[in-house]
Amino acid sequence: MGSDNHYSDEGPVRTFTLAPFKIDPFEVTRAQFQEFIKATGYVTVAERKPDPALHPNIPEDKLVAGSAVFSMAVGDSQAGRWQFVPGAAWDKPDGSQSKIAAEMNHPVNHIAYEDALAFAVWAGGDLPSEAQWEYAARGGLDGAAYEWGDVEPDQMDIPRANTWQGIFPVINRADDGYVGTAPVGCYEPNGYGLYDMTGNLWEWTKDSDQASNQGIIKGGSYLCASNYCRRYRPAARQNQELDFSTNHIGFRLVYSVD
């Protein structure tokens, strides 16, 4: 597990022993999450006012329900940017006027850690540990840089993942067929038959530090590019506030095996 050849927080390379587990082949979709909402009446973190105690440096009148949205660049001159959008949530990914009806087979986004755990309990699974997630993402290729081997994503004739092609955040050529999220299962699976372990959406792992409000996400997203955030690799990892969501974070589940 890990890498000594990329970002410093991925190392050192170390060895873990894992018990057998099952893992979903796909990221949880909007359709699946909608079933959960209908069955439970659950309200996601993005739909609630943030806890002032967790964000003492933000004026309380600025703490409103919503989520972070990356706006794509328009043309070659206007760079894309992140902004907090009041009202953005899993069913309104771009804000209060947006809809998801035509994209129910896309992975659900705007998911905070608590949301992913709540879905997991309802579905009879759990979030993968970082070690479980990385083992699954490698697809049996021990030590390879990517889930498909050592070839850079931009050097492949046929795209293997939904990432950013071009100069982030100005130009996205969308060689992989999608500017934003892609429907789950669009690209060839890895050696374990798992889809979208690279790109599309970052995925929550179970590993977290509640005291510092930090969790670990893995896999990169459709915003990872060769010139920025080269974290579309199994060993790559990133910290993420547990109670904050964005339009490039989702999840999948694991299940214990007796």
N, C-alpha and C positions, 0 to 999 in steps of 0.2 A: 504494500500500500504506500502511496505517496510518490514523489519524484524529487530527485536532486538536481534536475536539469531545467527547471522552470521557475515559478515564483517561490520565494523563500519559505512561505508558510505551508508549502506542500511537502517539505522535507522534515526530517530525514526519511528515507525509505525505511519502512519497518514491516514486521510480520504480525499478522493477526490470525487466530484460529476461530472460525465461525461455525456455529451449529447449522444444520440444514434449514433452509427457509425457501418459501415461495415468494415470487414478486410479480406484480402485474406487468403484462407485456406493454401496456400503454399508460400514458399519463391519464389521470382522472379527467373525464370530459365534462363539458358544460351540461350535457344531458344527464349524466350520472349525478352531478352535483345538484341539479334541479330536482331530481327524485328525492335526494336527501332533504332539501329545503321543504319540499311539499310534505314529506313524511314527518318532519320534526318541528317545523316552524323556526328553525335556527336562524339567527341574525348574525351575519358575519362581522368581523372586526371593522372592516371598511365602512359598514353601515352604522357604526356607533361613534360617539364622541370619544376621542382618545383620553386616557387617564392622565391628568396633569402631573401626578406624582412620578410618572415615567418620563416626562418631558419637561423638567423644571425650567429649561432655557427658552421655552416657547410661550409667548403670552397666551393666557387661557382663552381669550377671545378668538385666537387663531386656531385653536384645537377644535376642528369641526369634522364631521363624518366625511370620508372621502378616501382617495387613494392616489398614488403617483402614476402618471401616464407619460409615456414617451411619445412625443409628437414627431412624426417622420418629416424629413426635409422635403421642401417643395422646390423642385428643380435642382440645379447645381450650386446655387448661390446662398440658399438659406439653410443653415445647419439645423438638424433636429435638436430637440431639447427635452429635458424632464420638467414636469410641472405638477404640483399637487392640484387635483381636480375635485372639488366638493361634489359629492354625489356619485363619483365613480365607484363601481363595485363589480362583483362577479357577473351580474346580469346587465350591467350598464358599463361596459369596459372603457368607453371613452367619455363618460359623463352621463348626466341625467337623461339626455335625449337619445342616447345610443341604444341599440338593441342587439340581441344575439340569436334571434330566431333562425337566421339562415346559416348559422355557424355552430350548431349544437354539437357537432363532432370535433370541434376544436378543443384543446385542453382548457380547463377552467383556469382563469387567472384572477388577480387581485385577491389572493389567498394568503392570509396571515397564518402563523404557526398554530394558533388555537383553532382556527377553522379547519386546518388539515387534520389535527388530532380529533376533533369532534366528528368529522366524516369517517375517520378510521374506526372509531369506536362503533359508530352506527353500522359500518360495513363489515365488522368483525375482523379487522386487520390492524395494522399499525404503520407508523412511518418507519422507513429503514434507518438503521444506524448509518453513520458515515461509512463505516467499514463494509457493511452489507451493500450499500448503494455502489460503492466503488468496485467491489468484487463483481457485482452484476454488470456494471457498465463496461468492464474490461472484456466481457464476452469470452473469456478463456485465453486472451492474449496477454500473458504475464509480462509486464514491463514495457509494453508498447505505448507510444505517446498518445494515440487515439484509440477509440473503440474498434476501429477497422484496421489498425496498423500504424505505420509511421509516416504516411503520406499526408501532407498538409491539406486541409479542406479545399483551399483555393486551387490546388493542383490536380484535383480529381476531375476526370471527364464527366462523370455522372455524380451529382451532389449526393452525399450520404447523410446530410443533416440540414436543418433549417437554421442557417447562420446569416451573417451580414457579408455580402460580397461587394467590395468597393472600399472607399475611404470613409470610415465612420467619423462623424455623424452626417457627412455632407452628401455622399453618393452611395446609394444601394442599388446595384444592378439587378438584384433579385434573380440571379442565375438559377437559384434553387426553386424558383416558381412562386415565392411568397415574399412580400415585404414585411408583413406582420406574422402572426401565428399561422401555422399550417394545421390542417386536420391531422389527427393522430394517425400514425402508421403510413405516412406518405413515402418514407424512405426505407431502404433496405435495412432489416434488423441486424443486430450484432450476432456474435457467435452463440449466444444463449437465446436467440429469438426475441430479443427485447427491442422495442422501437423508441426512438427519440431520447435515448439516454444522453445524446449530444444535441444541444440546441433546442429550438422551439421554446421551452420555458425552463428556467432554473427550477430545481426541485428541492423541497424541504427534506431535511433529514431529522431524525429523532434527537440528535445531539444538540444540547442547548445549555445555556447558563442563565437561569432565571434571574439571578441577582444582577447581572449586567444587561438583561433584556436582549441577549444576543443568541442567535441560532446559526446553523451552518446550512447553506444551500449548495447544490452541486449541479454540474452538467452544462452550465452556460445557457444562453438563450438566443433568440433570433437577432439580438443586438450585439452579439459577440463577433468581432472582426479581427482580421490579421494585424491591423494597426492599433487595436484597442481591445482590452479585456480578452486576451487569448486564453480563456478559461473553458473552452469547449473540449476538455480532456478529462478522462476519468479521475486523474489525481488532483485536478484543480478544485478549489473550494473558495467560498466567500462568506464573510460574516453578514448577517442580516438581522435588523431589529425584529424581535418576535411579534410585536404588536403593530407592525407596519406592512402594508401590502403594495404591490406594484402590478403593472400589466405585463410583466415578464417573469412572474413567479407562480408556479403551480406545484403539483406533487403526484406521487403514485404510492401504492401501498405494498407492504410485505405481509406475509402470514407465516406463523410458526408451523413447524412440521414435527409431529411426535416422533 
